[in-house]
Amino acid sequence: CVTNLGITNIYRADTYSYTSTDASGNVSFLYLLTILTSDNKGPDYSTGTVPSGPAVQGLPNNYSGPNLTLNVSDYYNEALASTPCGIDFTNAAPVNAPTPSLVATATDCQAITYTSWSVSAIGSTPPAAVPAGVGNNPAQFLSVGSYLIQYNSTDPCGNISVYSFTLTIVDDVDPIIANCPANITNIPNEVGTCQATVAWNWPTATDNCSVSLIPTKCSFVDPSGNIFPVIKGGLLQDYGVFPVGTSTVTYEFTDINGNVSTCSFTVTVKDVQSPTISCSGNQILNSICAGATVPNYTGLANIFDNCPANGFTVTQTPPAGTLVSSVTTLANGSTFMVNLKVVDNAGNPNPDPAGGSNECSFTVTLLDNDKPVPSLAVLPT
C-alpha cells in the first residue's frame, strides 16, 4: 500500500482493498477504500487564513464496510513560504488508536504564477496608458483618477484566482508660481488726482497635471478695503489704477484638480502734490479797544487739494485770539497782515518754501466802531 498521489486539477482515484488473514491463511475482505485527491483551490488573496495542510477524513472505529471514499484536498496560503501541492501516502494505512485515520504528509508546492493583470478606468477617469513589460506594478504609470486593478494568478495545479482592488490617484500638488512681482513702492500720484496707474510683469505658473495655467483670480484691495480687478495689458504686463496709500494685489492659480496657489505683492502710491490756497480778500476789524483780539480767519480760505479725503491743516499767523495791540496800534485805520498756510496730511509741500502756492495773505484794517461807555462821576460830599 505504497503510493504518492500528486495533486492535479482533475480528481484522481486510488483504490485500496483491505483484508485480514488468520493463522490458517484464510483471507477475509474487510472493505474497499477509495481515496480521491484534488487541488481545486486557487491562490487565496482574501484573508490568509485558509488551511495550508491536507484535509484528511478520519475512519470510524471498527469499520467493516460498506466501501468508503475519502476526499483529500490541499490549499494554497500566500502567507506561508512553503505550502502543500501533493499528498504523500507512503506506507499509509488505517490505524486504530485512538481513532482510525489515514497518515498523510504534505509535499511542497511551487510558487504561484501571475498569468496576467489588467487596469480599467472607473467613471470619467481617462483610459490608463500602461506600457507593456512593466511587471506587476502598473500604478506608477497611471494618471489622476480611479482604476480597477485586477491580477490573475494560477498555482502549479492550474487553478486560477482573481484579486482586484480599486486604486485612486489624486493630485495634491499645488501649482508653482514664478516671477511674482516684488512690492512696488513710492509711486507718485498723477497730477491733480489722488491715484496713479501702475504696471508690472505678469506672474506665471506651472503645474504637474496642467499643460498651462492662467490666473483664476487677479484683483487688488485698496486701503479702504474695496476690491478692484486687475486690468490685463499687452506685452506681458498687467496694470491697475491705485489710490494713494498701500494696496495689495493677489493672483490666484488653480489647476484642473482644484489645487490653488496664490501670489501677492503691494503697491504704494504717495501723494506728492501740494494743496493750494487763496484768501477771500482784505478784512475789516471793527474794534480798537484794548482787549480786541485777532479773529479766526481760516474759514475764509479757499483750498484745493488733490486728496481732500486724506485731510489737511490750515494755520493762521497771527493766531486767532492774539491781542490786536500786539500786532498793530489800536487806532482807527491801523492795519496788520494775516497769513494763512495749508499743509496736507501727507506733509505736502515738502520742502515748504515761504510764499508758495499753499500760502495767502490779506490786510486787516481797524475801524473805531466801538460805542462810548459812560462812567459815573464821583461827586464831592
Secondary structure as UniProt FT lines:
FT   STRAND          3..6
FT   STRAND          12..21
FT   TURN            23..24
FT   STRAND          27..38
FT   TURN            61..62
FT   STRAND          68..73
FT   TURN            78..79
FT   STRAND          84..89
FT   TURN            90..91
FT   STRAND          94..95
FT   STRAND          101..102
FT   STRAND          105..108
FT   STRAND          113..121
FT   TURN            123..124
FT   TURN            132..133
FT   TURN            135..136
FT   HELIX           138..141
FT   STRAND          145..154
FT   TURN            156..157
FT   STRAND          160..169
FT   STRAND          176..178
FT   STRAND          184..188
FT   TURN            191..192
FT   STRAND          195..201
FT   STRAND          204..206
FT   STRAND          217..221
FT   TURN            223..224
FT   STRAND          227..229
FT   STRAND          231..232
FT   TURN            235..236
FT   STRAND          237..243
FT   STRAND          245..254
FT   TURN            256..257
FT   STRAND          260..270
FT   STRAND          276..278
FT   STRAND          283..285
FT   TURN            290..291
FT   HELIX           298..300
FT   STRAND          302..304
FT   HELIX           308..310
FT   STRAND          312..317
FT   TURN            320..321
FT   HELIX           324..326
FT   TURN            332..333
FT   STRAND          335..344
FT   TURN            345..346
FT   TURN            354..355
FT   TURN            357..358
FT   STRAND          359..366
//
